[in-house]
Amino acid sequence: MPKYNRFFRYAYLDEDGIERIPKKFETASNFACGLAAVKENSKTGFIDKKGQYVIEPRFDEAYGFCEPLGLAPASEGGKWGIVDTKGNWHLKPHWDSLWDLNYIQGTAHVEVGKRVGIIDLSGSYAVKPKYRWIDEWNYKLGVATVESYRTGKYGLVNRAGKVLLEPCLDGEIYFRNDIAKASINHTYGFINDLGQWLLKPQFKQANNFSSQWGVAAVEKDDGWGVVDGSGKWLAKPTFDHIEDFDNAFGIAVANKDGQEGYIDIYGNWVVGPYKRRRCCRIGSVRNIPLLPMRINDKWGYTNLKGKWVIKPKFEKANGFVSETGVAEVVVDGKHGLIDYQGNWVVQPVYDYYVEYGFDGLLGYGWIGNVRHTLDYHGNRVPCPDMLFPQRYYGVQDAEGKVVLPMQYEEIRTIDDKRGIIDVEINCRWGQVDFQGQWVTEPTYVDYYKMKEDKGNEDKEDDNN
């Protein structure tokens, strides 16, 4: 029996899902500065929105341009440098790798002989290449996590390359405002953006520190409680778990003795507790006094006293976003947006939804592989020149002959013995034979659910 393999190429679609630039690229980036990096026949160049090469494919690899710098990382002859929108070298190829070109900091990460450092846009080192890894910059604080090549421990440097905290931590550092949790030998404490300990490591587990309330939920001994910045217990460690206090109300989801509800920073129950889990993580609520709550597998919203404001009728419900005044909910597997009164701002017609809330836009909603841009009233905003890359999969045999054309969004299992292929199309999973005929219609949102159902059918067939 011949061996079959999947293969893929990228195309560019407009917002109506119409293919504007054919599927022929091995890699493809988003458009920036009017150009996109694409690979064809193992070489990378840059095309415009008509699909014409502005910079011919002469690079080994390249990433998309960084706006507004008009610069992009690219490699030639096994070394990486930076090119401009004319294809000229801004920094000639010199490094083994180059990435994270950052216009805010005016820097890029580079690798030299398996050591990572940071350069500025003149090519000078801001951080010398001596680390195993350096995380992306924290834009606001101008600091980055570094990993020691020798010990594998993590520390902190600033944009001038000064070591603020020598590598001694178990993991990377993620700041929430100007405070981050950090651990040594799996014991947690908190540091500030100067690398100084606010609370030395003493806790079994810890959630993010809330600068707004000056508290954090932590675990010590066998229970969770709440401490302030001095380490004083505001709520004794008697809870099974406590989430973040990352909101304007100073409350968090808490579990105790099999019950769940919302507590304040002193451990007092504000809403609940309830006998079964039905609270959303408060971190998604932010600044709107409506709490996502579940009862009998349906979600709705209560006020801060637990009284229903929007009755439970959704399959899923996220917190309201203060910038846009809407919340994402799911009905019959479809995503939409509601306002504070539960009225539809965006009807539940989308397979999934991405909310941005900037430039007068509410965000993007996807139906299949078609993307719709929506304004604050939920109306579609035409963006005729907006193109985005879409990867398509097909199947070919060992000799390179195409068995299934490139029309699927994903292909996972190719069962040569049974002659069945698992494929995804329009965000739904199904199964086809090697002639492309449907064996299982594409109705499954969840791939694993399809495999479970078809596995049960197979067993039944075997028994018969």
C-alpha positions in Angstrom: 0.0 0.0 0.0 1.5 3.4 -0.9 2.5 5.8 1.8 0.4 9.0 1.9 1.6 12.3 3.4 -0.1 15.6 4.1 1.3 18.8 2.7 0.3 22.5 2.9 0.6 25.9 1.3 -0.5 29.4 2.3 -2.9 31.6 0.5 -4.1 35.1 1.3 -7.8 35.7 1.8 -9.9 38.9 2.1 -12.6 39.4 4.7 -15.1 37.6 2.6 -13.0 34.5 2.6 -12.2 34.9 -1.1 -8.7 33.9 -2.1 -6.9 37.0 -3.5 -3.3 35.6 -3.6 -3.1 31.9 -4.6 -2.0 29.1 -2.2 1.6 28.5 -3.2 3.7 29.7 -0.3 5.6 27.5 2.1 5.4 30.2 4.8 3.5 33.5 4.9 3.4 36.4 7.4 0.8 39.1 8.0 1.1 42.3 6.0 3.0 45.2 7.6 4.3 48.3 5.9 2.2 47.0 2.9 4.4 43.9 2.5 4.4 40.3 3.6 7.2 37.8 3.9 6.6 34.6 1.9 8.7 31.6 1.1 8.5 30.0 -2.3 10.8 27.2 -3.6 12.8 27.4 -0.3 13.6 31.1 -0.7 11.9 34.1 1.1 10.9 37.4 -0.4 8.3 40.1 0.2 5.1 40.6 -1.8 2.6 43.5 -2.0 -1.2 43.1 -1.6 -1.5 42.2 -5.3 0.8 39.2 -4.8 3.7 40.8 -6.7 7.2 40.6 -5.4 8.6 43.9 -4.3 11.7 42.2 -2.8 12.6 39.1 -4.8 12.9 35.8 -2.9 16.6 35.7 -2.1 16.7 35.2 1.6 17.0 31.9 3.4 14.4 33.1 6.0 12.7 36.3 6.9 10.0 37.6 9.3 7.4 40.3 8.6 8.2 44.0 8.9 8.1 45.8 12.2 5.9 48.9 12.0 6.7 51.8 12.1 10.4 51.0 11.8 10.0 49.5 8.3 12.6 46.9 9.2 12.5 43.1 9.2 14.8 40.3 10.3 16.2 38.2 7.4 18.9 35.6 6.9 21.4 35.0 4.1 24.2 32.5 4.0 23.2 31.1 7.4 23.5 34.5 9.2 20.8 36.9 10.2 20.6 40.7 9.8 18.0 43.4 9.3 16.6 44.6 6.0 14.5 47.7 5.0 11.5 47.9 2.8 13.7 48.3 -0.3 15.5 45.0 0.5 18.7 46.8 1.5 20.6 45.7 4.6 20.1 48.0 7.5 22.4 45.6 9.5 24.3 43.1 7.5 24.0 39.4 8.3 26.2 38.7 11.3 24.2 36.7 13.9 23.2 33.1 14.1 19.6 34.2 14.8 17.7 37.5 15.2 14.1 38.0 16.4 11.8 40.2 18.5 12.5 43.4 16.6 11.0 46.0 19.0 10.3 49.5 17.9 9.3 50.7 21.5 12.7 49.6 23.0 14.6 50.0 19.7 16.2 46.6 20.1 16.3 43.1 18.8 17.2 39.7 20.3 20.2 37.9 18.8 21.9 34.6 19.2 25.7 34.1 18.8 27.1 30.6 19.3 24.0 29.4 21.3 24.2 32.4 23.6 21.4 35.1 23.5 21.9 38.8 23.8 20.1 42.1 22.8 21.3 44.7 20.2 20.1 48.2 19.5 19.3 49.3 15.9 22.9 50.4 15.4 24.1 46.8 16.0 25.7 47.5 19.4 25.0 45.2 22.3 22.6 46.4 24.9 22.9 43.0 26.6 25.9 40.9 25.7 25.2 37.4 24.4 25.8 35.3 27.4 22.4 33.9 28.3 20.6 30.7 27.3 17.4 32.7 26.7 16.1 36.2 27.1 12.3 36.8 27.2 10.6 39.6 25.4 10.8 43.1 27.0 8.2 44.3 29.4 7.3 47.5 27.5 6.2 49.5 30.5 9.1 48.6 32.8 11.9 48.1 30.4 13.0 44.8 31.9 13.4 41.3 30.7 13.8 37.8 32.1 17.1 36.1 31.4 18.1 32.4 31.8 21.6 31.5 32.9 23.3 29.2 30.4 25.3 27.6 33.2 22.6 27.0 35.9 19.3 27.2 34.0 18.1 29.7 36.6 16.3 33.0 35.8 17.1 36.6 36.6 16.3 40.1 35.5 18.0 42.7 33.4 17.1 46.3 32.3 17.3 47.8 28.8 20.8 49.1 29.6 22.0 45.6 30.2 22.3 46.0 34.0 21.7 42.9 35.9 18.9 43.7 38.4 18.6 40.2 39.8 21.3 37.5 39.3 19.8 34.3 37.9 18.5 32.4 41.0 14.8 31.8 40.3 13.0 28.6 39.2 11.1 30.2 36.3 10.4 33.2 34.1 9.2 36.5 35.7 5.8 37.9 34.6 5.0 41.3 36.1 1.5 42.4 37.0 2.0 46.2 37.1 5.4 46.5 38.8 5.3 43.4 41.0 5.9 39.8 40.1 5.7 36.5 41.8 9.0 34.5 41.8 10.2 31.3 43.3 13.4 29.8 44.6 13.5 26.0 45.2 9.7 26.0 44.5 9.0 28.4 47.3 7.3 31.6 46.3 7.6 35.3 47.1 7.3 38.7 45.3 9.8 41.0 43.6 9.6 44.6 42.3 10.8 45.8 38.9 14.3 46.6 40.4 14.8 42.9 41.3 14.3 43.6 45.0 12.3 41.2 47.2 9.0 42.7 48.4 8.2 39.4 50.2 11.0 36.8 50.4 10.1 33.2 49.3 8.0 31.6 51.9 4.8 30.3 50.3 4.0 26.9 48.7 2.0 28.7 45.9 1.1 32.2 45.0 -1.2 34.1 42.6 -0.4 37.5 41.1 0.0 40.4 43.4 -2.7 43.1 43.1 -1.1 46.5 43.2 -4.5 48.1 43.3 -5.4 46.4 46.6 -1.9 45.7 47.8 -2.7 42.0 48.4 -2.0 38.5 47.0 -3.6 35.1 47.4 -1.0 32.6 48.7 -0.8 29.1 49.9 1.1 28.2 53.1 1.1 24.9 54.9 -2.2 23.3 53.7 -4.4 26.3 53.0 -4.8 29.5 50.9 -5.1 32.9 52.5 -4.5 36.6 51.6 -1.4 38.7 52.6 -0.5 42.3 52.2 2.8 43.8 51.0 4.4 43.3 54.5 3.4 39.7 54.7 0.6 40.2 57.2 -2.3 37.8 56.9 -5.5 39.6 56.0 -7.3 36.3 55.5 -5.9 33.3 57.3 -4.9 30.3 55.2 -8.0 28.2 55.6 -9.3 28.1 52.0 -8.8 25.3 49.5 -7.9 27.8 46.8 -8.2 31.6 46.0 -8.0 33.2 42.6 -6.5 36.7 41.8 -7.9 40.0 43.1 -7.4 41.5 39.7 -10.4 43.8 39.5 -11.9 47.1 40.8 -14.0 45.5 43.6 -11.4 43.7 45.7 -13.0 40.3 45.4 -11.9 36.9 44.2 -13.3 33.4 43.5 -12.5 31.1 46.5 -13.1 27.5 47.3 -13.6 26.0 50.8 -14.9 22.7 51.9 -16.3 21.8 48.5 -18.1 25.2 48.2 -17.3 28.1 46.0 -18.1 31.9 45.9 -16.6 35.3 46.0 -14.6 36.7 49.0 -13.2 40.1 49.8 -9.5 40.7 50.7 -10.3 39.8 54.4 -11.7 36.4 53.5 -15.4 37.4 54.1 -17.9 35.8 51.7 -19.4 38.5 49.4 -21.4 36.2 47.1 -22.1 32.6 48.1 -20.7 30.2 49.0 -22.4 27.6 46.8 -22.3 23.8 47.1 -21.2 23.2 43.5 -18.8 25.1 41.3 -20.5 27.8 39.4 -18.3 30.9 39.5 -16.2 32.4 36.8 -12.7 33.6 37.5 -13.0 37.1 38.7 -9.9 38.2 36.7 -12.1 38.4 33.6 -14.6 40.8 35.3 -12.2 43.8 35.7 -14.2 47.0 36.3 -17.9 46.0 35.7 -20.0 45.0 38.7 -21.5 42.0 37.0 -20.3 38.5 38.0 -20.5 35.6 35.5 -22.3 32.8 37.4 -23.5 29.3 36.5 -26.5 27.3 37.6 -27.7 24.0 36.1 -25.0 24.2 33.4 -26.2 27.6 32.2 -24.4 30.9 32.7 -25.7 34.4 33.6 -24.7 37.4 35.6 -25.4 38.6 39.1 -24.6 41.8 40.9 -22.1 42.0 43.8 -24.8 40.8 46.2 -25.5 37.6 44.2 -28.8 38.8 42.7 -29.5 37.8 39.1 -29.2 40.8 36.7 -29.0 38.7 33.5 -30.7 35.3 34.0 -28.7 32.1 33.2 -29.2 31.1 29.6 -25.8 30.9 28.0 -23.5 27.9 27.5 -20.5 30.1 28.3 -20.1 33.7 29.7 -17.0 35.8 30.0 -16.6 39.0 32.1 -17.7 42.4 30.9 -14.9 44.6 29.4 -14.9 48.1 30.7 -13.4 49.6 27.6 -16.3 48.3 25.3 -19.1 47.6 27.8 -19.8 44.2 26.4 -19.3 40.5 27.3 -18.7 37.5 25.1 -21.3 34.7 25.5 -22.0 31.4 23.7 -25.4 30.1 22.6 -25.8 26.8 20.6 -22.0 26.8 20.1 -22.0 30.3 18.5 -20.3 33.4 19.9 -21.8 36.8 20.3 -21.7 39.9 22.5 -24.2 41.4 25.0 -24.5 44.7 26.8 -25.1 45.2 30.6 -28.9 44.6 30.1 -28.3 41.3 28.3 -29.3 42.8 24.9 -27.4 41.5 21.8 -24.7 43.9 20.5 -23.4 41.2 18.2 -25.7 38.3 17.4 -24.4 34.8 18.2 -23.5 33.7 14.7 -19.7 33.4 15.0 -17.7 30.2 15.4 -15.3 32.2 17.5 -14.7 35.8 18.3 -11.7 38.0 19.0 -12.3 41.3 20.8 -9.9 44.2 20.4 -11.8 47.5 21.1 -9.5 50.0 19.4 -9.7 52.4 16.5 -13.5 52.5 16.8 -13.7 48.7 16.2 -15.2 46.1 18.5 -13.2 43.3 17.0 -13.2 40.3 14.6 -15.7 37.5 14.4 -15.0 34.4 12.4 -17.5 32.3 10.5 -15.6 29.3 9.2 -12.4 30.7 7.8 -14.0 34.1 6.9 -13.1 37.0 9.1 -15.6 39.9 9.8 -14.5 43.2 11.2 -17.2 44.7 13.5 -17.8 48.2 14.9 -19.1 49.1 18.3 -22.7 48.6 17.2 -21.9 45.1 15.9 -22.1 46.1 12.3 -19.7 44.8 9.8 -17.0 47.3 8.7 -15.8 46.7 5.1 -12.0 46.3 4.9 -11.5 45.4 1.2 -7.7 45.7 1.3 -7.2 43.6 4.5 -5.6 40.3 3.6 -4.6 37.6 6.0 -2.7 34.3 5.5 -4.6 31.0 5.5 -2.9 27.6 5.5 -4.5 24.9 3.4 -3.7 21.1 3.7 -3.8 18.4 1.1 -2.6 14.8 0.7 -0.1 13.3 -1.7 1.4 9.8 -2.2 5.0 8.8 -1.9 5.7 9.8 -5.5 4.3 13.3 -4.9 1.0 12.8 -6.8 -1.8 14.8 -5.2 -4.5 12.6 -3.8 -6.5 15.3 -2.0 -6.2 18.9 -3.2 -5.2 21.7 -0.8 -8.7 22.7 0.5 -8.6 21.7 4.2 -7.7 23.8 7.2 -6.2 20.9 9.0 -5.4 17.2 8.3 -4.5 15.0 11.3 -4.8 11.2 10.9 -4.3 9.5 7.5 -5.4 5.9 8.0 -3.9 4.0 5.1 -5.4 0.7 6.2 -9.0 1.9 6.3 -8.6 4.5 3.6 -10.0 7.3 5.9 -8.5 10.8 6.5 -9.5 13.2 9.4 -9.9 16.7 8.0 -11.1 20.1 9.1 -13.1 22.4 6.9 -14.9 25.6 7.8 -13.9 25.0 11.5 -15.7 21.6 11.5 -14.2 18.1 11.6 -15.2 15.2 9.4 -13.6 12.2 7.6 -13.1 11.6 3.9 -11.9 8.7 1.8 -9.0 8.9 -0.6 -11.3 10.1 -3.4 -12.4 13.1 -1.2 -15.9 11.7 -0.6 -17.3 12.3 2.9 -17.4 9.2 5.2 -18.3 11.4 8.2 -19.9 14.7 7.4 -18.0 17.8 8.8 -20.3 18.6 11.8 -17.9 18.2 14.7 -16.4 21.3 16.4 -14.3 19.1 18.7 -11.9 16.7 16.9 -11.6 14.4 19.9 -15.3 14.1 20.2 -15.5 12.9 16.6 -12.7 10.4 17.2 -14.6 9.1 20.3 -17.9 8.8 18.4 -16.3 7.1 15.4 -14.3 4.8 17.6 -17.5 3.6 19.3 -19.1 3.1 15.8 -16.0 1.1 14.7 -16.3 -1.2 17.8 -20.0 -1.7 17.1 -19.2 -2.6 13.5 -16.5 -5.0 14.6 -19.0 -6.7 17.0 -21.5 -7.1 14.2 
